[in-house]
Amino acid sequence: MREILSKKKNLRAALALGVAAVTLIAFAPAIKNGFVNWDDLPALLENRHFRGFGWAQLQWMFTTFHMGLYQPLSWLTYALDHFFWGMNPHGYHLTNILLHAAGAAAFFLVCARLLAAAARPRDLAGPGILLSAAFAALCFSLHPLRVESVAWITERRDVLSGLFYLLSIYLYLRARPPGGSAPLNNSFAGPRPFEALAKKDGAAGGLRFSLAAFVLALLSKGITVTLPAALLILDVYPLRRLPADPKLWPSPQAPVWREKIPYAVLAAVFAAVGYIAQGLALRSYGDFGLGDRLLHSLFSTMFYISKTALPLNLSPLYQLSGGALPVYLLGGMFFITVTAALFFLRRRWPAGLPVWTFYLVTLAPVIGIVKFGAQAAADRYTYLACLPFAMLAGAGFLAAWEAGAGKFRRCCAAAAIALVLTLGWLTNAQIKVWRDSETLWNRVLALNSEIDLAHNNLGTDLLERGKADEAVRHFREALRINPAYPGTYYNLGKAWDERGLYTEAAAYYLEALRLDPDFARAAYNLGLILEKQGKPGQSLFYYEQAIKADPGFAGAYYNAGTLLAGLGELPKAIEYFTKAVGIDPEHADARINLCALLGAQGRIEEGLAQCSQALRLAPRNAKAHYNTALVLTTRGDTGGAARHYQAALELAPDFAEAHYNLARLLAASGDKAKAEAHYARALQLNPRLAPPK
C-alpha cells in the first residue's frame, strides 16, 4: 500500500508540474505584449505610488482605494515587478503568466481530491483520477476566457487572488476529508477510501493555513469573499460532511458550521471594504433599475456558460444594449430551466446542483445586481466562476476512462488531447488581441462598432503615435455615440492643444469639466493653456481645481507652486512644492525650487537637503547647481557656491544670472579680471544685469 501511495504521489507531483509547464508554454507569447491604454495607464504607467518598498509606498498600498479597489497584495507584486523590471511590460506579463501557471497546478490538486471524494473505491487504484484532474486543470487554464485575466497586466488581481483561493480550498480539503464531523445522509452511505488517503497525506495542519491563504486571496481581490459559501457547497458534495437535505443541516452539524465562522467574518469585513472602495463607481438605481439588473443577471448566467462551451468572438468589452430585452428574457428562461432540471435530478446526479450553485455563488459579486458601469459582461469574471465546469470536464473524462479499457481509453485520451490543443490554439489567437492598444480596440470595434469607449481609447492611442487626423475621427465617432462622455472632450482638447490651437482646446477642456467637475487632468491642461496666455490668476484657479479633484496630482502642485512663487506667496509655494515631492520623491524640478525658496526663507539646512536630492536626481541640471550655489552663498560657503556656479555654466554657458552671481563672488574675493569677464558676459546676455558701481 505504501508503494502504491508513493507512486501516486510521484505521479501527482509530475502531473502538477506538467499542468503548470503546459500553461506556461501556452501563455508565453503574452510576454511580448505591452501595456494597453485601458486601466494600465492610471494603475501603473501614471501611478508612482507603488514603485518602491518604503514606508510611504507601503502605507499607500494598504490604505488606498485607487481605481475603486482594495488590493494591497496585488500592489506589492507590482512593486516587486518594478524592482526587477522597472516599467518594462514584459516582466509584468511574465509574473502574470507564472501566477496563472501556479494557479493551474493548485487547481489540479483540488480536482484530484474532489474527484477522489466522489469516486468509487476502485478508482483510487489507478491513474484515472490524476489524469482526469490534469485534464480538468488544463480545460481551466488553457481556456481562452482566461486570456483577459492573464494577458492584461492590470488584471493581475485575478490570477493572484485565484491562486490563493484555490490554495485555500486545497488546504481545507487536506484538513477536512470527506464525512468528517457530520452524520451522513443515507443516500451517501458507503465506504470512504479517500478519507484514509487524506489523513495519510497530512491533514493535521488544521484550518489555519487555509484561513491564511483566504486572507491573502482577499488582499489580492475582494471577489474571493464567496469562498465560505463555496466551502459549504463542497461540504454537501462531494465531501458529504453535510446531508443533501437542508432540513437536516442545523444542530448535528454544528462543527461544520462553527469552523466556517472565521471565514464568514473575514468575508463580511472585506465585502464591506470592497463596497466602500467601489462607492464612486456604483451605478444608481435611477440609471439602471432593479428589474433591469435582475434581467442582466439572468442573462449573465447564460452568457458565461455559452462562452465557456463555445469560446468564439470573445471581446475585451461587452457593452449593454438598450434593445437586449429578448436576450435577457432568454437568459431568464435558461436560468429557470437549468435550476429546475438540476433540482429534480439531484438524487440521480448529485454533482449537478452543487456545480450550478457553486457557479452562481462565485459569480454573484459581478453578476449585475450591483453595477459599476455599462459593461454587460467580462471574460475575466469567469476566472473563478467557471472552475466547476472544468471540474465537470474532468469528471466526464474519469467516467469515460472507467467505462472501458485499452483502445477505448486511448480514444478518450486522444479526444482529451485534441480538446486541450484546440483550447490552446484559441488562447494563442486571443493573446494577440491584447498585444497593444491598437489591436485591442480594433478587436472591440470589429465586434461592435457602437462602443464609445473603444473609439475614444483607439483615438488616444492614434494621437500618441502622431496620427492626429485619424484620432479626431474616432473621437467624433465616440461623441456621436455618447455626447456626454467627458473623456472624449478632453482628448479632443489635447488634439487641438498639440496643434497650438489653444482657444479651441480650452473650449473642449471646459466642456469636459462641465460634464465632470472632478476631471483633474482637464483642469490641469486648461491651467497650462491659461499660463501660456499670461493669465496666472485663472491658471492657478484650475491647478487648484485639479488638486482638489486629485490630491495625489504632483504636477498640479508643482505648477501651482511655481505660480505662487512668482506672485511672491513663498510660504504657500513651499507648501505646494513639499506636497509635490511627498507624492513624487523623484520630482527633481520641485526639489530644485524648494532648494532656493527654503534658503530664501532662512531654512538653510532644509534647503541644502533639497539641493542635494535635486542634484542626485538631476546632476546635469544647471538650475539645480545654480540654486545650490544661492543657498551656499547665504550660508557663507562662497567657495562651494563658486564651484556650483561654474558647474551651472559648464552645463548652460548662456546662463546670465550664473555669470552675474559668479562675478560678484569673484569680485569679493579680489579676482577682478575674471569678475569683469563674467560681468561683461552677463550684460551681453541680459542688459538688465549691469554690474554694481
GUZA-112122 format. One line per field, with one value per residue (C-alpha): x, y, z. Coordinates in nm, 4 decimals, decimal comma. Layout:
residues N
east c(X|...)
north c(Y|...)
up c(Z|...)
//
This chain:
residues 693
east c(0,0000|0,2856|0,4433|0,1146|0,0737|0,4342|0,3927|0,0689|0,2342|0,5154|0,2649|0,0611|0,3699|0,4736|0,1259|0,1034|0,4334|0,3211|-0,0015|0,1944|0,4502|0,1875|0,0049|0,3289|0,4135|0,0642|0,0695|0,4370|0,3542|0,1881|0,5345|0,5876|0,2778|0,2916|0,0800|-0,2621|-0,4324|-0,7161|-0,6629|-0,2874|-0,2488|-0,3964|-0,2984|0,0662|0,2034|0,0707|0,0936|0,4195|0,2829|0,3557|0,7152|0,9159|0,9010|0,9443|0,7033|0,5173|0,4641|0,3592|0,1194|-0,0371|-0,0720|-0,2519|-0,4810|-0,5654|-0,8892|-0,7205|-0,9491|-1,2188|-1,0307|-0,8655|-0,5813|-0,2667|-0,1127|-0,1545|0,0211|0,3058|0,3576|0,3649|0,6258|0,8315|0,7994|0,9107|1,2151|1,3245|1,1940|1,1343|0,8450|0,9281|0,5892|0,7413|0,8417|0,4927|0,3420|0,5827|0,4649|0,1006|0,1779|0,3739|0,0899|-0,1640|0,0525|0,0812|-0,2963|-0,3437|-0,1251|-0,3224|-0,6492|-0,5124|-0,4517|-0,8028|-0,9557|-0,7643|-0,9056|-1,2614|-1,2748|-1,1400|-1,4007|-1,6762|-1,5168|-1,5886|-1,3278|-1,1681|-1,0976|-0,8134|-0,6083|-0,5145|-0,4090|-0,7607|-0,8327|-0,4998|-0,5233|-0,8807|-0,7706|-0,4924|-0,7424|-0,9772|-0,6940|-0,5890|-0,9501|-0,9494|-0,6045|-0,5924|-0,9456|-0,9426|-1,1699|-0,8601|-0,6671|-0,8113|-0,7066|-0,3557|-0,2648|-0,3984|-0,1387|-0,3924|-0,5880|-0,3005|-0,5529|-0,7467|-0,4569|-0,3125|-0,6414|-0,7292|-0,4064|-0,4691|-0,8399|-0,7508|-0,4779|-0,7276|-0,9678|-0,6868|-0,5688|-0,9276|-0,9640|-0,6471|-0,7780|-1,1345|-1,1587|-1,4999|-1,7506|-1,5623|-1,7864|-2,1425|-2,3758|-2,4112|-2,7343|-2,8349|-2,8146|-2,4429|-2,3676|-2,0759|-1,7029|-1,4767|-1,1283|-1,0364|-1,0603|-0,7689|-0,5699|-0,6346|-0,5166|-0,2108|-0,1374|-0,1121|-0,4383|-0,3128|-0,2346|-0,5939|-0,7708|-0,5253|-0,3263|-0,6467|-0,7563|-0,4174|-0,4465|-0,8005|-0,6696|-0,4081|-0,6794|-0,8918|-0,5905|-0,5486|-0,9091|-1,2355|-1,4258|-1,2971|-1,5438|-1,7597|-1,5178|-1,7135|-2,0245|-1,8138|-1,6740|-2,0249|-2,1251|-1,8260|-1,9252|-2,2541|-2,0968|-1,8573|-1,7266|-2,0667|-1,9925|-2,3426|-2,6509|-2,8109|-3,1383|-3,1051|-3,3635|-3,1013|-2,8316|-2,8841|-2,7627|-2,5999|-2,3695|-2,2623|-1,8861|-1,9207|-2,0888|-1,8652|-1,5440|-1,6844|-1,7227|-1,3686|-1,4156|-1,7516|-1,6175|-1,3268|-1,5620|-1,8018|-1,5229|-1,3709|-1,7126|-1,7804|-1,4380|-1,4942|-1,8347|-1,6889|-1,3989|-1,6356|-1,8685|-1,7795|-1,8211|-2,1619|-2,4434|-2,7544|-3,0874|-3,2147|-2,9654|-3,0209|-3,3279|-3,3710|-3,5719|-3,3012|-3,0390|-3,2257|-3,2647|-2,8996|-2,8036|-3,0109|-2,8531|-2,5047|-2,5572|-2,6362|-2,3728|-2,0732|-2,1841|-2,2285|-1,8827|-1,7353|-1,8921|-1,8168|-1,5431|-1,5754|-1,5993|-1,4556|-1,4341|-1,2409|-1,5573|-1,9184|-2,1434|-2,5092|-2,7599|-3,0963|-3,2629|-3,1437|-3,4725|-3,5405|-3,1898|-3,2358|-3,5662|-3,3999|-3,1389|-3,4174|-3,5772|-3,2396|-3,1784|-3,5188|-3,4941|-3,1453|-3,2198|-3,5432|-3,3844|-3,0893|-3,3152|-3,5260|-3,2141|-3,0339|-3,0565|-2,9697|-2,6906|-2,5790|-2,2991|-2,5253|-2,6924|-2,3710|-2,1859|-2,4628|-2,4839|-2,1040|-2,1148|-2,3933|-2,2439|-1,8967|-2,0370|-2,2688|-2,0368|-2,0139|-2,3398|-2,5030|-2,7182|-2,4559|-2,3451|-2,0270|-2,0729|-2,2389|-2,0363|-2,2630|-2,0055|-1,6312|-1,4222|-1,2259|-1,5378|-1,5206|-1,1823|-1,3329|-1,6955|-1,6260|-1,3988|-1,6809|-1,7313|-1,3681|-1,4217|-1,7188|-1,4974|-1,2555|-1,5405|-1,6620|-1,3161|-1,2972|-1,6356|-1,5266|-1,1921|-1,3597|-1,6223|-1,3720|-1,0141|-0,7427|-0,8408|-1,1375|-0,9160|-0,6700|-0,9558|-1,0640|-0,7089|-0,6833|-1,0116|-0,8962|-0,5639|-0,7467|-0,9703|-0,6728|-0,4862|-0,7935|-0,8253|-0,4542|-0,4886|-0,7860|-0,5975|-0,2965|-0,5202|-0,6829|-0,3443|-0,2662|-0,5730|-0,4000|-0,0679|-0,1126|-0,3804|-0,4406|-0,5089|-0,7194|-0,9604|-0,9729|-1,0881|-1,3620|-1,4818|-1,4706|-1,7257|-1,9286|-1,8627|-2,1063|-1,8876|-1,7812|-1,5008|-1,3360|-1,3409|-1,2117|-0,9248|-0,8246|-0,8193|-0,5995|-0,3510|-0,3506|-0,2968|0,0041|0,1524|0,1128|-0,1942|-0,3990|-0,6482|-0,7398|-0,7614|-1,0009|-1,2286|-1,2566|-1,3154|-1,6012|-1,7477|-1,7300|-1,9214|-2,1828|-2,2470|-2,2237|-2,2316|-2,1960|-1,8613|-1,6131|-1,3067|-1,3652|-1,3952|-1,0688|-0,8983|-1,0252|-0,8853|-0,5473|-0,5605|-0,6087|-0,3661|-0,0859|-0,1550|-0,1228|-0,4940|-0,5300|-0,8686|-1,0326|-0,8528|-0,9664|-1,3289|-1,3107|-1,1402|-1,4139|-1,6824|-1,5099|-1,5086|-1,8733|-1,9634|-1,7204|-1,6055|-1,3603|-1,1748|-0,8315|-0,6356|-0,8733|-0,8421|-0,4630|-0,4345|-0,6643|-0,4374|-0,1373|-0,3104|-0,4049|-0,0480|0,0836|-0,1642|-0,0272|-0,3231|-0,1602|-0,4619|-0,7004|-0,4325|-0,3794|-0,7552|-0,7594|-0,4415|-0,6056|-0,9224|-0,7067|-0,5534|-0,8980|-1,0139|-0,6936|-0,4940|-0,2212|-0,1527|0,2130|0,2314|-0,0587|0,1067|0,4318|0,2759|0,0620|0,3716|0,5623|0,2856|0,2607|0,6360|0,6115|0,3326|0,5511|0,3467|0,6540|0,5130|0,2249|0,4636|0,6887|0,3843|0,2867|0,6400|0,6691|0,3464|0,4716|0,7899|0,5902|0,3769|0,6643|1,0012|1,1779|1,0264|1,3604|1,2141|1,0077|1,3171|1,5176|1,2612|1,2329|1,6095|1,6035|1,2837|1,3828|1,7203|1,5497|1,3336|1,6426|1,5871|1,9386|1,9877|1,6457|1,7226|2,0601|1,8962|1,6609|1,9548|2,1389|1,8379|1,7867|2,1492|2,1205|1,8159|1,9394|2,3192|2,3305|2,0601|2,2111|1,9359|1,9954|2,3590|2,2594|2,0052|2,2540|2,5042|2,2436|2,1842|2,5556|2,6147|2,3517|2,5278|2,8595|3,0247|3,1444|3,3935|3,1227|2,8897|3,1514|3,2039|2,8332|2,8057|3,0925|2,9144|2,5957|2,7871|2,9551|2,6085|2,4494|2,7135|2,4460|2,3048|2,3183|2,2311|2,5008|2,7608|2,6406|2,6448|2,9788|3,1192|3,0060|3,1788|3,4976|3,4951|3,4532|3,7465|3,9677|3,9788|3,8837|3,9793|3,7608|3,4822|3,4814|3,4706|3,1665|3,0003|3,0532|2,9052|2,6073|2,5440|2,5676|2,3104|2,0830|2,1386|1,9373|2,2119|2,4514|2,7470|2,7255|2,9129)
north c(0,0000|0,2409|0,1698|0,2442|0,5716|0,6682|0,6061|0,8010|1,0856|1,0966|1,0868|1,3633|1,5864|1,5166|1,5976|1,9160|2,0344|1,9237|2,1235|2,4318|2,3832|2,3421|2,6509|2,8479|2,7450|2,8261|3,1794|3,2525|3,4656|3,7182|3,8122|4,0080|4,2199|4,5739|4,7921|4,8905|5,2255|5,0921|5,0560|5,0033|5,3812|5,5000|5,1818|5,1592|5,3992|5,7171|5,5877|5,6260|5,5249|5,1526|5,1982|5,1022|4,9388|5,2475|5,3356|5,5864|5,3292|5,0518|5,2839|5,3789|5,0146|4,9099|5,2118|5,3155|5,2518|5,3576|5,2855|5,1634|4,8558|4,7382|4,5094|4,5666|4,2298|4,2967|4,6319|4,4559|4,2257|4,5268|4,6850|4,3678|4,3781|4,7406|4,6482|4,3879|4,5273|4,8983|4,9805|4,7137|4,5470|4,2107|4,1373|4,2225|3,9841|3,7110|3,7462|3,7166|3,4006|3,2422|3,3123|3,1619|2,8525|2,8120|2,8506|2,5775|2,3419|2,4292|2,3587|2,0209|1,9329|2,0485|1,8454|1,5332|1,5475|1,6325|1,3669|1,1128|1,2185|1,1462|0,8268|0,4575|0,2612|0,1029|0,4440|0,5016|0,2054|0,3551|0,6849|0,7673|1,0309|1,2097|1,2105|1,3360|1,6111|1,7126|1,7292|1,9425|2,1756|2,2235|2,2845|2,5659|2,7128|2,6953|2,8175|3,1439|3,3050|3,3095|3,5326|3,8613|3,7865|3,6780|3,8989|4,2223|4,3403|4,5306|4,2096|4,0648|4,0600|3,7778|3,5354|3,6293|3,6009|3,2870|3,1194|3,1825|3,0996|2,7580|2,7043|2,7839|2,5212|2,2677|2,3232|2,2995|1,9660|1,8388|1,9414|1,8237|1,4914|1,3528|1,2518|1,4408|1,5602|1,5308|1,2334|1,1229|1,1125|0,7580|0,8365|0,8988|0,5928|0,3733|0,3264|0,6343|0,5228|0,8842|0,9712|0,7402|0,8820|1,2385|1,1558|0,9834|1,2966|1,5154|1,6786|1,7611|2,1211|2,2209|2,5143|2,7874|2,7563|2,7583|3,0740|3,2341|3,1611|3,3072|3,6303|3,6544|3,5982|3,8763|4,1098|4,0410|4,0923|4,1178|3,8876|3,5935|3,6769|3,3924|3,1258|3,0405|2,9636|2,7618|2,5524|2,4798|2,3627|2,1279|2,0051|1,8886|1,7320|1,5687|1,5799|1,4749|1,6416|1,7923|1,5960|1,6708|1,7737|2,1302|2,0409|1,8181|2,0878|2,2523|2,1197|1,7818|1,9603|2,2316|2,1675|2,2125|2,5490|2,6585|2,6138|2,8479|3,1407|3,2803|3,2548|3,4300|3,7115|3,7738|3,7659|4,0145|4,2591|4,2531|4,2695|4,5913|4,7292|4,6404|4,8069|5,1244|5,1158|5,0846|5,3548|5,6147|5,3675|5,2345|5,2942|5,4356|5,2561|5,5578|5,4883|5,1146|4,9851|4,6695|4,4985|4,5677|4,4407|4,1158|4,0616|4,1402|3,8918|3,6168|3,6949|3,6781|3,3261|3,2063|3,4215|3,2847|2,9243|2,9789|3,1345|2,8505|2,5923|2,7829|3,0441|3,2337|3,6093|3,6920|4,0649|4,2683|4,4769|4,3640|4,6670|4,6786|4,7475|4,9134|4,6552|4,3476|4,2590|3,9402|3,8146|3,8908|3,7038|3,4089|3,4169|3,4079|3,1052|2,9332|3,0001|2,8678|2,5603|2,4610|2,5200|2,3187|2,0328|2,0022|2,0144|1,7247|1,5291|1,5907|1,2275|1,0659|1,3172|1,4600|1,6673|1,8757|2,1077|2,1751|2,2629|2,5024|2,6565|2,6985|2,8771|3,1142|3,1905|3,2621|3,4758|3,6696|3,9688|4,0531|3,9124|4,2556|4,3202|4,5692|4,7621|4,9582|5,0654|4,9904|4,6747|4,3758|4,1079|4,0465|3,7382|3,7932|3,7359|3,3666|3,3084|3,1614|3,1154|2,8614|2,6386|2,3833|2,3427|2,2439|2,0043|1,8545|1,8028|1,6104|1,4058|1,3233|1,2089|0,9927|0,8340|0,7534|0,6223|0,3908|0,2752|0,0992|-0,0088|-0,0471|0,1069|0,2921|0,4624|0,5598|0,7160|0,9072|1,0308|1,1355|1,3273|1,4999|1,5968|1,7283|1,9451|2,0787|2,1610|2,3374|2,5469|2,6290|2,7380|2,9639|3,1063|3,1856|3,3806|3,5690|3,6623|3,8547|4,0733|4,2119|4,2822|4,6608|4,9277|4,9402|4,5676|4,5661|4,8411|4,7397|4,3977|4,5540|4,7697|4,4784|4,3013|4,6103|4,9453|5,1271|5,1330|5,4876|5,3840|5,1789|5,4732|5,7059|5,4821|5,3910|5,7625|5,8225|5,5637|5,7122|6,0631|5,9467|5,7960|6,1202|6,0199|6,3200|6,3296|5,9620|6,0094|6,3030|6,0933|5,8320|6,0995|6,2459|5,8989|5,8443|6,1701|6,0666|5,7514|5,9232|6,3051|6,3164|6,1378|6,3877|6,1824|6,2357|6,6134|6,6045|6,4086|6,6463|6,9282|6,7513|6,7126|7,0899|7,1680|6,9788|7,1743|7,5034|7,5862|7,6895|7,8613|7,5523|7,3254|7,5338|7,5079|7,1267|7,1166|7,3408|7,1107|6,8089|6,9939|7,0897|6,7223|6,6104|6,8852|6,6365|6,5746|6,6630|6,6247|6,8518|7,1218|7,0871|7,1168|7,4181|7,5729|7,5141|7,6935|7,9915|8,0115|8,0221|8,3016|8,5056|8,4612|8,3368|8,4011|8,1938|7,9329|7,8966|7,8503|7,5475|7,3982|7,4129|7,2597|6,9721|6,9334|6,9261|6,6578|6,4544|6,5242|6,2950|6,5036|6,6029|6,8010|7,0240|7,1005|7,1841|7,4187|7,5899|7,6300|7,7881|8,0431|8,1192|8,1740|8,4163|8,6010|8,6297|8,3882|8,1948|8,0027|7,8682|7,7878|7,5945|7,4032|7,3019|7,2030|6,9975|6,8153|6,7534|6,5810|6,3957|6,2455|6,2011|6,1846|6,1874|6,5192|6,6948|7,0309|7,0611|6,9888|7,2441|7,5148|7,4075|7,4357|7,8049|7,9011|7,7347|7,9069|8,2415|8,1821|8,1241|7,7476|7,6806|7,3166|7,2144|7,3948|7,2237|6,8847|6,9533|7,0762|6,7511|6,5420|6,7569|6,7091|6,3352|6,3195|6,5692|6,6054|6,7764|7,0306|7,3795|7,5294|7,2665|7,3784|7,7458|7,7162|7,5166|7,7995|8,0526|7,8608|7,8055|8,1796|8,2521|8,0037|8,1816|7,9000|8,1153|7,8548|7,5890|7,8418|7,9369|7,5714|7,5216|7,8421|7,7089|7,3732|7,5526|7,7481|7,4344|7,2884|7,6162|7,8649|8,1287|8,1264|8,5039|8,5004|8,2409|8,4649|8,7629|8,5919|8,4241|8,7664|8,9075|8,6268|8,6687|9,0460|8,9960|8,7540|9,0043|8,8344|9,1490|9,0271|8,7162|8,9113|9,1692|8,8945|8,7359|9,0745|9,1512|8,8172|8,8639|9,2128|9,0799|8,8100|9,0282|9,4063|9,4454|9,2684|9,5630|9,5254|9,7290|10,0596)
up c(0,0000|0,0826|-0,2532|-0,4294|-0,2394|-0,3113|-0,6839|-0,6831|-0,5014|-0,7579|-1,0426|-0,8771|-0,8447|-1,2030|-1,3356|-1,1266|-1,2741|-1,6190|-1,5947|-1,4862|-1,7658|-2,0393|-1,9120|-1,9080|-2,2647|-2,3916|-2,2460|-2,3152|-2,6266|-2,3926|-2,2621|-2,5861|-2,5259|-2,3946|-2,1701|-2,3047|-2,2638|-2,0549|-1,6807|-1,7297|-1,7582|-1,4251|-1,2398|-1,3436|-1,6041|-1,4410|-1,0848|-0,8913|-0,5515|-0,5883|-0,7063|-0,4029|-0,0614|0,1565|0,4338|0,2138|-0,0617|0,1782|0,3599|0,0273|-0,0831|0,2342|0,2622|-0,0940|-0,2807|-0,6048|-0,9013|-0,6626|-0,5428|-0,2243|-0,3357|-0,1262|-0,2105|-0,5818|-0,5370|-0,3573|-0,6549|-0,8864|-0,6591|-0,6867|-1,0652|-1,0658|-0,8551|-1,1117|-1,4408|-1,3965|-1,6293|-1,8880|-1,9567|-2,0482|-1,6879|-1,5635|-1,8188|-1,7098|-1,3493|-1,4561|-1,6512|-1,3662|-1,1235|-1,3625|-1,4125|-1,0354|-1,0061|-1,2670|-1,0621|-0,7472|-0,9293|-1,0362|-0,6698|-0,5772|-0,8613|-0,7614|-0,4093|-0,5117|-0,7830|-0,5367|-0,2805|-0,5323|-0,6688|-0,6172|-0,4174|-0,7234|-0,8770|-0,6317|-0,7577|-1,0945|-1,2516|-1,3732|-1,1079|-1,1505|-1,5310|-1,5055|-1,2650|-1,5051|-1,7910|-1,5797|-1,4803|-1,8439|-1,9504|-1,6944|-1,7530|-2,1350|-2,1975|-2,3989|-2,1385|-1,9132|-2,1530|-2,0291|-1,6717|-1,7740|-2,0715|-1,9219|-1,6705|-1,4610|-1,4044|-1,2031|-0,9189|-1,0893|-1,1189|-0,7788|-0,5892|-0,7866|-0,6796|-0,3093|-0,3433|-0,4826|-0,2252|0,0500|-0,0861|-0,1212|0,2345|0,3552|0,1775|0,3418|0,6846|0,6321|0,4491|0,3464|0,6098|0,8814|1,1596|1,0339|1,0201|0,6628|0,4673|0,3786|0,0090|0,0515|0,2661|0,1715|0,2227|0,2105|0,0983|0,0269|0,3973|0,4802|0,1902|0,3091|0,6607|0,5198|0,3176|0,6271|0,7343|1,0830|0,9927|1,0626|0,9017|0,9948|0,6705|0,4688|0,6515|0,5895|0,2173|0,2229|0,3771|0,1012|-0,1587|-0,0064|-0,0022|-0,3731|-0,4856|-0,2983|-0,5340|-0,3279|-0,0468|-0,1803|-0,0512|0,2704|0,0641|-0,1801|0,1051|0,2340|-0,1136|-0,1180|0,2280|0,0777|-0,2294|-0,2839|0,0757|0,2187|0,5514|0,5295|0,4226|0,0892|0,2551|0,4002|0,6670|0,8292|0,8437|1,1877|1,5228|1,4458|1,2005|1,4457|1,3981|1,0202|1,0706|1,3565|1,1580|0,8889|1,1303|1,0779|0,7000|0,7222|0,9407|0,7037|0,4055|0,5680|0,6552|0,3080|0,1410|0,3330|0,2424|-0,1224|-0,1279|0,0195|-0,2265|-0,5229|-0,3922|-0,6535|-0,9386|-0,8340|-1,0808|-0,9179|-0,9405|-1,1294|-1,4059|-1,4057|-1,2233|-1,0178|-1,2919|-1,5481|-1,3048|-1,2496|-1,6239|-1,6766|-1,4042|-1,5637|-1,8994|-1,7473|-1,6166|-1,9684|-2,1389|-1,9485|-1,9950|-2,3690|-2,3967|-2,1952|-2,4252|-2,7469|-2,6885|-3,0156|-3,0826|-2,7415|-2,6835|-2,4266|-2,3816|-2,3985|-2,3603|-2,2592|-2,5321|-2,4971|-2,7252|-2,5413|-2,3651|-2,5692|-2,4951|-2,1268|-2,1188|-2,2900|-2,0138|-1,7549|-1,9173|-1,9305|-1,5615|-1,4528|-1,6759|-1,5631|-1,1961|-1,2077|-1,4027|-1,1676|-0,8642|-0,9891|-1,0896|-0,7611|-0,6452|-0,9763|-1,0409|-0,7030|-0,8558|-1,0819|-0,8322|-0,6306|-0,9520|-1,0570|-0,7100|-0,6911|-1,0280|-0,9222|-0,5814|-0,7200|-0,9998|-0,7649|-0,6930|-1,0650|-1,1972|-1,2361|-0,9279|-0,8081|-1,1169|-1,1738|-1,5348|-1,8660|-1,9265|-1,9850|-1,9087|-1,8985|-1,9718|-1,6501|-1,4407|-1,5316|-1,3679|-1,0504|-1,1514|-1,4264|-1,2174|-1,1619|-1,5373|-1,5788|-1,2895|-1,4755|-1,7790|-1,5576|-1,4102|-1,7618|-1,8609|-1,5480|-1,6221|-1,9765|-1,8538|-1,6055|-1,8561|-2,0785|-2,1259|-2,3862|-2,7205|-2,5722|-2,3151|-2,5851|-2,7806|-2,4692|-2,4190|-2,7859|-2,7629|-2,4440|-2,6039|-2,9113|-2,6911|-2,4939|-2,8175|-2,9561|-2,6419|-2,6607|-3,0238|-2,9451|-2,6477|-2,8643|-3,1018|-2,8141|-2,6639|-2,9838|-2,9248|-2,6139|-2,7900|-2,7751|-2,7557|-3,1293|-3,1690|-2,8523|-2,9539|-3,3195|-3,1996|-2,9869|-3,2775|-3,5204|-3,2997|-3,2060|-3,3724|-3,1419|-2,8296|-2,7466|-2,5100|-2,7848|-3,0278|-2,7570|-2,6481|-3,0022|-3,0797|-2,7755|-2,8997|-3,2506|-3,1119|-2,9103|-3,2273|-3,4222|-3,6248|-3,5180|-3,8070|-3,7678|-3,3914|-3,4251|-3,6474|-3,3734|-3,1072|-3,3107|-3,3578|-2,9811|-2,9245|-3,1800|-2,9771|-2,6374|-2,6416|-2,2616|-2,2287|-2,0741|-2,1671|-2,5363|-2,4967|-2,3049|-2,5818|-2,8496|-2,6360|-2,6344|-3,0133|-3,0623|-2,7795|-2,9542|-3,2731|-3,0849|-3,1243|-2,7620|-2,7844|-2,9363|-2,6894|-2,3929|-2,5093|-2,5114|-2,1717|-2,0299|-2,1688|-2,0122|-1,6788|-1,7158|-1,7547|-1,4841|-1,2427|-1,0862|-1,4114|-1,2742|-1,5964|-1,7901|-1,5216|-1,5231|-1,9022|-1,9010|-1,6398|-1,8687|-2,1563|-1,9401|-1,8074|-2,1656|-2,2367|-1,9470|-1,7128|-1,3905|-1,1673|-1,3810|-1,4351|-1,0591|-1,0132|-1,2446|-1,0981|-0,7577|-0,9031|-1,0317|-0,6840|-0,5236|-0,7683|-0,7339|-0,4152|-0,5470|-0,8593|-0,8120|-1,1372|-1,0362|-0,7013|-0,8790|-1,1350|-0,8724|-0,6532|-0,9408|-0,9968|-0,6256|-0,6057|-0,8964|-0,7153|-0,4046|-0,1912|-0,0805|0,2226|0,0115|-0,2737|-0,0333|0,0916|-0,2635|-0,3651|-0,0465|-0,1307|-0,4838|-0,3605|-0,0964|-0,3730|-0,6164|-0,4366|-0,7748|-0,8839|-0,9406|-1,0502|-0,7326|-0,5221|-0,7204|-0,6426|-0,2792|-0,2526|-0,3417|-0,1569|0,1711|0,1518|0,0878|0,3968|0,6095|0,6352|0,5134|0,6133|0,4821|0,1582|0,1213|0,1838|-0,1074|-0,3162|-0,2508|-0,3545|-0,6644|-0,7708|-0,7104|-0,9356|-1,1957|-1,1756|-1,5160|-1,4403|-1,4483|-1,2343|-0,9629|-0,9384|-0,9544|-0,6695|-0,4637|-0,5112|-0,3922|-0,0675|-0,0107|-0,0565|0,2095|0,4348|0,3755|0,1782|-0,1100|-0,2320|-0,2641|-0,4230|-0,6835|-0,7757|-0,8337|-1,0402|-1,2524|-1,2863|-1,3928|-1,6591|-1,7904|-1,8468|-1,9664|-2,0898|-2,1578|-1,8019|-1,7468|-1,3741|-1,3043|-1,4778|-1,2752|-0,9337|-1,0008|-1,0984|-0,7633|-0,5747|-0,7788|-0,7237|-0,3497|-0,3492|-0,5335|-0,8749|-1,0688|-1,4169|-1,4088|-1,2388|-1,5203|-1,7827|-1,6234|-1,5718|-1,9378|-2,0451|-1,8099|-1,9502|-2,3051|-2,2305|-2,0169|-2,0214|-1,7016|-1,5063|-1,5020|-1,2598|-0,9370|-0,9335)
//
